[in-house]
Amino acid sequence: MSQGQTAEEFRAELRDWLEANCPQEMRDGGMTEDGICWGGKNWVFTSEAQKQWLERCAAKGYTVPTWPKDCGGAALNREQEKIFTEEMGRINARSPLESFGIWMLGPALLHFGTQEQKTHYLPPIARGEVRWCQGYSEPGAGSDLANVQTHGADKGDHWLVNGQKIWTSYADQADQIFALVRTDREAKKHLGISFLLIDMEDAGVETRPIKMISGISPFCETFFTDVKVPKANIVGTENRGWDVAKYLLTHEREMISGGGAGLSGGGRSLGAVLTDTLDTLDATLRADAMRCEIDALAIGLTLERYKDQAEAGQGAGDASAMLKYMGTELNKQRHEIMMTAGGSAALEWDGDVGNRAGDWLRTKANSIEGGTSEVMLSIVSRRVLGLPA
């Protein structure tokens, strides 16, 4: 948006740009796993159109539209961001790029990172050149995340990292990992943790996929054996990584809640998705679908309200737990309805209605990742509602 440009002028300019630059093949929503562009050094584009769409958006700053321009973004303000979202939805455009670097690490670096770190790490994320994964949970540190035991021994100019992470999404496909590492074993549990950036190609890093009941393996175990991590690869203050972790978790939970608020089938209503395989919907199923869509709109509006508050300097904070819980439950509800509508055909792994069974089973993990539903409800009761412990 040029200086002095009105919102409507920006909308008209953006609409013209989208019409000229968004390939027709990228106008199907495409937010299924097969349609997502994750980027990274080893990413293989599913089509020339997907490659063109990423490159064009990255050149314009539209993969991360609100990030500063020197970090690879378009520096859109809150009003412009809303217009951008509306216009992308109007043509049912696919997101040009999805990544943990955009959803989680990017906001943390913008808030805690040095200028050198922002300049070094953020533009490659925005261009889809580097894919990140998250090294938080461990076998003994899930809901009790501050109990991480992966250790970084101080060796002067670097840390020597040893330990294990678990449920590391897409670790086997990632180029780098942001990880919580205990750098002071004598400090209290929430202290003594540092937030480190580690190259997945470094000697001593190993990943092992975890096969899930859904039949796919987005999760991995990640092992660190005498991995050398330069001192420059710390985000924030040494032994105060918990501050970065909490900030990042807020963004992760908002991201997960956004998945629940998103319309199934790439921007299409749940009713439209169901009628792809059903000539008519019975009254009960139609009512369930309508209720789910109304709840999705309500969560979407709530997310917009919190984004407006963030623009004014007041983020979601602990309320992100509420958003995450509601998004999780809504996504599970949506897939329950789709399974019911599919009948016996939905039980087939790759049948006429696609892999609905696998997608439905995958939603069960939503109740765990980013913080279990039980922990989210505890946070809401104590820190949002102020109820006694």
KABEL-V750757 format. One line per field, one symbol per residue. phi: phi as a letter, one per 20 degrees, with the letter a starting at -180 (. if undefined). psi: psi as a letter, one per 20 degrees, with the letter a starting at -180 (. if undefined). A space follows every 10 residues. Layout:
phi: ???
psi: ???
This chain:
phi: .ffnffffff fffffffffe deggfeddnl efgfeedemo fdfdffafff fffffffffe nefcfeffff doedlfefff fffgffffff elffffbcaf fffcfggfff edffffffff efgfffemec ddcdddfcgd bdfeffegdg ddefdnebdd ecqcdclefl ffdeebcdce cfdbfeffgf dmdddddcff efgnecccfd fdffndcfec ecddcleedg ffeddnegmd fffffffffg ffffffffff efefnmneff gfffffdcfc dfgfffffff fffffffffg ffffffffff fencfflfff ffffffffff fffgffffff ffmffffffc dfdnefffff fffffgfdfm offfffffff feedemfff
psi: pqpiprghgg gggggggghh ioqhijkjfk krhhipohar hjpoqirhgg gggggggghi jihmhiqqhi jjaikqaggh gggggghghh jkqqphppqh hghggghghh giqrhggghg hgghghikhp pqrpnfqrhj nehmhijpip popokejrqo ppapqqkopk hiiqhrppqp poioiirqgi rjpqoqpppi iqpipqqoqo prhiirmiqr qpppolppoq hikppbqpjk ihggggghhg hghhgghhhh iqpqkliqqh ghghihiphq prgghggggg gghghghggg hgghghhghh hjjnahchih hggggggghg gggghgghgg hibhhiiqgm bhjalhgghg hhhhhhigqj pqhghghggg gghgikqq.
